[in-house]
Amino acid sequence: MRAIGIKHFGDTPALMECPVPEPAGGQVQVAIDAAATNPLDAAIASGSLAALGEYRFPLTLGMDGAGTVTAVGDGVTQFQVGDRVFGQFWSQPLRFGTFAECCVVQAAPAFGALATIPDDLPSHMAAALPTSGMTAVGAIDHLQVPEGGTLLVIGATGGVGTFAVQVAAAAGIRVVATASARHAEQVRELGAAEIVVRGAEPLDRALRGLAPEGFDAVLDVVGDRSATRLAAGAVRDGGALLSTAFGVDEHLLTDQRLRTENYRLDRKPERLAEISGLVTAGTVRPVIGARLPLEAAPRALAGRFEVTDLRGKTVLQV
Ligand SMILES: NC(=O)c1ccc[n+]([C@@H]2O[C@H](COP(=O)([O-])OP(=O)(O)OC[C@H]3O[C@@H](n4cnc5c(N)ncnc54)[C@H](OP(=O)(O)O)[C@@H]3O)[C@@H](O)[C@H]2O)c1
């Protein structure tokens, strides 16, 4: 079968021919229809997350995906052959990812989450949800912004940002989002009430004008620590600042005035159910900036492809 992977940490991901993996006890085998990229994939390939878990090589990359169960191992009761499933396919040890025609994963993945695809949700949309969607609902949950409160989203045009703007707006939160000028209108359509155009004026000055009483919370998905520090100054006393990209530095972590956190995705099965529920209800939609063939995964991971609309998610059609 065709798969995109690496033989060693640090390799440039490439197309490989691999044997079809068979499910062991507790695992399911899934024929992948569609997969989606995340910054996590390049981080895994580089070896920078080597300490996080166990890896086996050759390693097929890809965490997010959707497909059909083609075989189940002993002891699997949650799924059966023919079920359409999606999720974050993060087994332990990690060996078989979603950038492949077929993969195997624990039915209850050690680090990820797997669920049945809601009826009528196409595979390419299901594949676009897991990591970014779970992170957006988890981060908004941790921030605890009251209905009618004001949230700043730093980096609203990518995977997590496009979900976070929609999830927060649907919860009755007034969303202010940073974006480049050419994407301002599209981010507004996702539900942002105000856009701070990147580079148009100093961030602290722009923020003061948009929330004179102070923001209730900030969600950072970019990781620019100077920007998060400026944003922290615009949060009211007792407000919250959370980063999914390690944008909260030591100084901010010890700031007694605010609740600050470098967030790591938690309670994944629950989060997967939450985000798919919002999509099924028509409250949130995955923004898919590019749909590429599996062979284009190395280009996608390197960011070498055209996006005409918002970046959102990049989906690989298998
Ligand atoms: N902690 C966790 O559990 C967890 C889970 C998921 C993701 N993450 C992390 O969260 C971050 C976001 O993930 P993602 O999937 O949303 O990534 P993404 O799709 O690549 O989006 C990144 C966003 O950052 C913006 N951006 C990039 N460089 C920028 C800069 N210099 N100034 C301002 N904005 C900039 C992008 O805007 P443009 O498109 O306009 O360039 C885009 O909106 C990544 O660091 C990822 O590793 C963490």
The ligand as a Gaussian input file, in Angstrom:
#p B3LYP/6-31G(d) Opt

LIG

0 1
 N       -1.335000      21.926000      22.974000
 C       -2.077000      21.125000      22.228000
 O       -2.642000      20.131000      22.712000
 C       -2.230000      21.468000      20.786000
 C       -3.209000      20.876000      19.988000
 C       -3.357000      21.304000      18.667000
 C       -2.512000      22.280000      18.166000
 N       -1.541000      22.799000      18.953000
 C       -0.648000      23.859000      18.497000
 O       -1.458000      25.018000      18.273000
 C       -0.870000      25.810000      17.232000
 C       -1.910000      26.081000      16.161000
 O       -2.272000      24.878000      15.527000
 P       -3.050000      24.927000      14.152000
 O       -3.356000      23.530000      13.787000
 O       -4.139000      25.913000      14.225000
 O       -1.908000      25.501000      13.184000
 P       -2.104000      26.207000      11.757000
 O       -3.295000      25.626000      11.084000
 O       -0.788000      26.138000      11.090000
 O       -2.479000      27.729000      12.110000
 C       -1.517000      28.613000      12.651000
 C       -2.104000      30.000000      12.768000
 O       -1.073000      30.888000      13.175000
 C       -1.038000      32.013000      12.302000
 N        0.339000      32.502000      12.236000
 C        1.419000      31.816000      11.853000
 N        2.512000      32.605000      11.957000
 C        2.079000      33.803000      12.444000
 C        2.706000      35.005000      12.818000
 N        4.025000      35.168000      12.697000
 N        1.947000      36.017000      13.293000
 C        0.620000      35.877000      13.439000
 N       -0.036000      34.742000      13.094000
 C        0.689000      33.730000      12.612000
 C       -1.536000      31.485000      11.010000
 O       -1.984000      32.588000      10.223000
 P       -1.800000      32.595000       8.618000
 O       -2.479000      31.358000       8.103000
 O       -2.517000      33.832000       8.210000
 O       -0.325000      32.612000       8.373000
 C       -2.654000      30.566000      11.472000
 O       -3.800000      31.323000      11.794000
 C        0.353000      25.032000      16.732000
 O        1.492000      25.502000      17.406000
 C        0.054000      23.596000      17.193000
 O        1.214000      22.833000      17.339000
 C       -1.382000      22.407000      20.252000

